[in-house]
Amino acid sequence: MASSHESFVWVNMNKELQPRVAVLKAPGTNCDVETAYGFELAGARPQIILMESLKRGEVDLSEFQIAAFPGGFSYGDDLGSGTVFAAILDSYFGNQIERFREKGLMIGICNGDQILMRSGLLPFGTLGERQMTLDKNDSGKFKSGRVKLSFEPSRCVFLQDMKALGPIELQVAHGEGKHMPLNDDVLRRIEENDQVVFRYLDVQLESTEEYPYNPNGSPNGIAGICDPSGRILGLMPHPERSILREQYPNWRRMPADFEPQGLKIFQRMVEYASQM
């Protein structure tokens, strides 16, 4: 596999092969620009798409290879985080989503993860049938800060062999981030099916449910999961907030060759999509 730098140059030299990314925006979404920029740095062609534009048929998901659901407070989170957005996906775009996920990739970040969970797309791809949700943090507080994460050996098709890179550090910012299966069988299936992609780590770099290392109390330290196909990824931490050296608190002390860890996720996704 080419290095991330080689891949970035290769993709940008072959513009017609650059994956197109639909960054889906609703009222209250506020991480769309950063998410689009992460994909742009990774060599893709992102476009911020208003949900109303999709409703009016001005754009179709079939025009894109990647669909991204960024963070924020879509539709004000009035009925619970991501709930309204998830209902709109099922009600208005069920057929588009089903067709898209046969070939495309999806990522949901923070509020986007909540959308994927509450739509049923995660964890088992059952659109309109919720199997898992994201509950309020055990602390009862909105938590913002940086956390350590492991890459787990998982089904995620574009994050294979990432565990060898070791732990990464990303930022979290959420009040409802606890991955909660609706029954014990769901959690068992996720674990046995290698759908856990990220776990929160403590100071010994072991998966943890202990606050503040695990900011929400997710069981088994779960921070992100994929669907059985490995093409849909949802995570609560924000990779788009770690795509530039300057986004790290101690960036001036970092080695000159340090590569922002959040950017790797976007790069791997773009690399995979460009080869499809």
C-alpha positions as CSV (number, residue, x, y, z in Angstrom):
1,M,0.0,0.0,0.0
2,A,1.3,3.5,-0.8
3,S,2.1,5.8,2.0
4,S,-0.4,8.4,3.0
5,H,1.6,11.1,1.3
6,E,2.0,9.1,-1.9
7,S,-1.8,8.3,-1.9
8,F,-2.6,12.0,-1.4
9,V,-0.5,13.0,-4.4
10,W,-1.8,10.1,-6.6
11,V,-5.4,11.0,-5.9
12,N,-4.9,14.7,-6.6
13,M,-3.1,14.0,-9.8
14,N,-6.0,11.9,-11.0
15,K,-8.9,14.2,-10.3
16,E,-11.4,12.1,-12.3
17,L,-10.7,9.2,-9.8
18,Q,-11.1,11.3,-6.7
19,P,-13.9,9.9,-4.6
20,R,-16.8,12.4,-4.2
21,V,-18.0,12.9,-0.6
22,A,-21.5,14.0,0.4
23,V,-21.2,15.8,3.8
24,L,-24.9,15.9,4.9
25,K,-25.9,19.0,6.7
26,A,-29.2,19.7,8.6
27,P,-30.2,22.7,10.8
28,G,-28.0,22.5,13.9
29,T,-25.1,20.6,12.2
30,N,-21.9,22.5,13.0
31,C,-19.0,20.3,12.1
32,D,-19.6,20.0,8.4
33,V,-16.9,22.4,7.2
34,E,-14.2,20.7,9.3
35,T,-15.3,17.3,8.1
36,A,-15.3,18.4,4.5
37,Y,-11.8,19.8,5.0
38,G,-10.6,16.5,6.4
39,F,-11.8,14.7,3.3
40,E,-10.2,17.4,1.1
41,L,-6.9,17.0,2.8
42,A,-7.2,13.3,2.3
43,G,-7.6,13.8,-1.5
44,A,-11.3,13.6,-2.0
45,R,-13.9,16.0,-3.5
46,P,-16.3,16.8,-0.7
47,Q,-19.5,18.7,-1.1
48,I,-21.7,20.0,1.8
49,I,-25.3,18.9,0.9
50,L,-28.3,20.4,2.6
51,M,-30.9,17.8,3.6
52,E,-33.5,20.0,1.9
53,S,-31.6,19.7,-1.3
54,L,-31.9,16.0,-1.1
55,K,-35.6,16.2,-0.4
56,R,-36.2,18.4,-3.4
57,G,-34.2,16.0,-5.6
58,E,-31.6,18.5,-6.5
59,V,-28.9,15.9,-5.7
60,D,-28.8,12.2,-5.4
61,L,-26.5,10.1,-3.2
62,S,-25.8,7.9,-6.2
63,E,-23.5,10.7,-7.4
64,F,-21.1,10.1,-4.5
65,Q,-18.9,7.3,-3.2
66,I,-18.8,8.4,0.5
67,A,-21.6,9.8,2.7
68,A,-20.5,11.6,5.9
69,F,-22.8,12.5,8.8
70,P,-20.9,15.2,10.8
71,G,-21.2,16.3,14.4
72,G,-23.4,19.0,15.9
73,F,-27.0,19.2,17.1
74,S,-29.1,18.3,14.1
75,Y,-32.6,19.6,14.3
76,G,-31.7,20.9,17.7
77,D,-31.6,17.3,19.2
78,D,-35.2,18.2,20.3
79,L,-36.3,14.6,20.5
80,G,-32.9,13.2,21.4
81,S,-29.6,13.4,19.7
82,G,-29.9,12.4,16.0
83,T,-33.5,11.2,16.4
84,V,-35.2,13.6,13.9
85,F,-32.4,13.2,11.3
86,A,-32.6,9.4,11.6
87,A,-36.4,9.5,11.1
88,I,-36.0,11.6,8.0
89,L,-33.4,9.1,6.5
90,D,-35.9,6.3,6.9
91,S,-39.0,8.2,5.8
92,Y,-37.6,10.2,2.8
93,F,-34.4,8.4,1.7
94,G,-34.8,4.7,2.6
95,N,-34.5,3.6,-1.0
96,Q,-31.5,5.9,-1.7
97,I,-29.7,4.7,1.4
98,E,-30.3,1.0,0.6
99,R,-28.9,1.5,-2.9
100,F,-26.0,3.6,-1.7
101,R,-24.7,1.2,0.9
102,E,-24.4,-1.6,-1.6
103,K,-21.3,0.2,-3.0
104,G,-20.7,3.3,-1.0
105,L,-19.0,4.0,2.3
106,M,-20.6,5.9,5.3
107,I,-19.1,7.6,8.3
108,G,-21.0,9.2,11.2
109,I,-19.1,11.3,13.7
110,C,-20.6,12.2,17.1
111,N,-24.0,13.4,16.2
112,G,-23.5,11.5,13.0
113,D,-22.9,8.3,15.0
114,Q,-26.1,9.0,16.9
115,I,-28.0,9.3,13.6
116,L,-26.6,6.0,12.3
117,M,-27.5,4.3,15.6
118,R,-31.0,5.7,15.8
119,S,-31.7,5.0,12.1
120,G,-30.8,1.4,12.6
121,L,-28.0,1.5,10.0
122,L,-25.7,0.7,12.9
123,P,-25.0,-1.8,14.2
124,F,-26.7,-4.3,11.9
125,G,-27.8,-2.3,8.8
126,T,-31.5,-2.6,9.8
127,L,-32.7,0.8,8.5
128,G,-35.9,1.8,10.5
129,E,-35.3,-0.9,13.1
130,R,-33.2,0.4,16.0
131,Q,-31.0,-2.2,17.8
132,M,-28.8,0.2,19.7
133,T,-28.8,3.8,21.0
134,L,-26.5,6.4,22.5
135,D,-27.5,7.2,26.1
136,K,-26.6,10.1,28.3
137,N,-23.1,10.1,29.7
138,D,-22.9,8.3,33.1
139,S,-21.4,11.5,34.6
140,G,-24.5,13.4,33.7
141,K,-22.3,16.1,32.1
142,F,-21.4,17.2,28.7
143,K,-17.8,16.1,28.3
144,S,-15.2,17.8,26.1
145,G,-11.6,16.8,26.0
146,R,-9.0,14.5,24.5
147,V,-9.1,10.7,24.9
148,K,-6.9,7.8,24.0
149,L,-8.3,5.2,21.7
150,S,-7.3,1.8,20.3
151,F,-7.8,0.6,16.8
152,E,-9.4,-2.8,17.2
153,P,-9.0,-5.6,14.6
154,S,-12.4,-5.2,13.0
155,R,-14.5,-5.7,9.9
156,C,-14.2,-2.1,8.9
157,V,-13.0,-2.4,5.3
158,F,-11.0,0.8,5.2
159,L,-9.3,0.6,8.6
160,Q,-7.6,-2.8,8.2
161,D,-4.3,-3.4,9.9
162,M,-4.5,0.0,11.8
163,K,-3.9,-1.6,15.2
164,A,-0.2,-1.8,14.4
165,L,-0.1,2.0,14.5
166,G,-0.8,1.9,18.2
167,P,-3.1,4.1,20.3
168,I,-4.3,7.4,18.9
169,E,-5.6,10.6,20.6
170,L,-8.8,12.3,19.5
171,Q,-11.2,14.9,21.0
172,V,-14.6,14.1,22.3
173,A,-17.5,16.6,22.8
174,H,-20.8,15.1,23.7
175,G,-23.5,14.7,26.4
176,E,-25.1,11.5,24.9
177,G,-22.3,9.2,23.9
178,K,-22.8,5.9,25.8
179,H,-23.2,3.1,23.4
180,M,-26.2,1.1,24.7
181,P,-27.5,-2.1,23.0
182,L,-31.2,-2.6,23.5
183,N,-30.5,-6.1,24.8
184,D,-27.5,-8.2,25.9
185,D,-27.6,-10.2,22.7
186,V,-26.8,-7.2,20.6
187,L,-23.6,-6.5,22.5
188,R,-22.6,-10.1,22.3
189,R,-23.1,-10.1,18.5
190,I,-21.1,-6.9,18.0
191,E,-18.2,-8.3,19.9
192,E,-18.3,-11.8,18.3
193,N,-18.7,-10.3,14.9
194,D,-15.6,-8.0,15.2
195,Q,-17.7,-4.9,14.8
196,V,-16.0,-2.8,17.5
197,V,-13.5,-0.5,15.7
198,F,-12.4,1.8,18.6
199,R,-12.2,1.5,22.4
200,Y,-11.4,4.1,25.1
201,L,-8.1,3.5,26.9
202,D,-6.9,4.3,30.4
203,V,-3.4,5.4,31.4
204,Q,-2.2,1.7,31.1
205,L,-3.6,1.7,27.6
206,E,-6.2,-0.9,28.5
207,S,-9.8,-0.7,27.4
208,T,-11.9,0.9,30.1
209,E,-15.3,2.0,31.4
210,E,-13.7,4.3,34.0
211,Y,-14.4,8.0,33.8
212,P,-12.8,10.3,32.6
213,Y,-10.8,8.0,30.3
214,N,-14.1,6.6,29.0
215,P,-16.1,9.9,28.9
216,N,-19.5,8.3,28.8
217,G,-19.5,4.9,30.4
218,S,-19.9,2.8,27.2
219,P,-19.7,-0.9,28.0
220,N,-16.5,-2.7,27.0
221,G,-15.0,0.8,26.4
222,I,-16.7,1.0,23.0
223,A,-16.0,4.3,21.2
224,G,-16.9,3.3,17.6
225,I,-18.4,0.4,15.7
226,C,-19.0,-0.7,12.1
227,D,-21.8,-2.6,10.5
228,P,-21.4,-6.3,9.4
229,S,-20.3,-5.2,5.9
230,G,-17.6,-3.0,7.3
231,R,-18.7,-0.2,5.0
232,I,-20.5,1.9,7.6
233,L,-18.5,3.4,10.5
234,G,-19.8,5.4,13.5
235,L,-17.7,6.9,16.3
236,M,-18.2,9.4,19.0
237,P,-14.7,11.0,19.0
238,H,-14.0,13.7,16.3
239,P,-11.2,12.8,13.8
240,E,-11.8,16.1,12.0
241,R,-10.4,17.9,15.1
242,S,-7.1,16.1,14.7
243,I,-6.3,16.6,11.0
244,L,-3.7,19.4,11.5
245,R,-0.6,19.5,13.8
246,E,-1.8,22.8,15.2
247,Q,-5.0,21.2,16.6
248,Y,-2.9,19.3,19.2
249,P,-2.2,21.1,22.5
250,N,1.5,20.3,22.4
251,W,2.1,20.6,18.7
252,R,5.2,22.7,19.0
253,R,6.9,19.8,20.8
254,M,5.9,17.2,18.3
255,P,8.4,15.5,15.9
256,A,8.7,17.1,12.5
257,D,7.4,14.0,10.8
258,F,4.3,13.6,13.1
259,E,1.2,12.9,11.1
260,P,-2.2,14.0,12.5
261,Q,-4.0,10.9,13.7
262,G,-7.5,11.9,12.7
263,L,-6.4,12.5,9.2
264,K,-5.4,8.9,8.9
265,I,-9.0,7.8,9.1
266,F,-10.0,10.1,6.3
267,Q,-7.0,9.0,4.2
268,R,-7.8,5.4,4.6
269,M,-11.4,5.9,3.7
270,V,-10.5,7.9,0.6
271,E,-7.8,5.4,-0.5
272,Y,-10.4,2.5,-0.2
273,A,-13.0,4.4,-2.1
274,S,-10.6,5.4,-4.9
275,Q,-9.8,1.8,-5.5
276,M,-13.5,0.6,-5.8
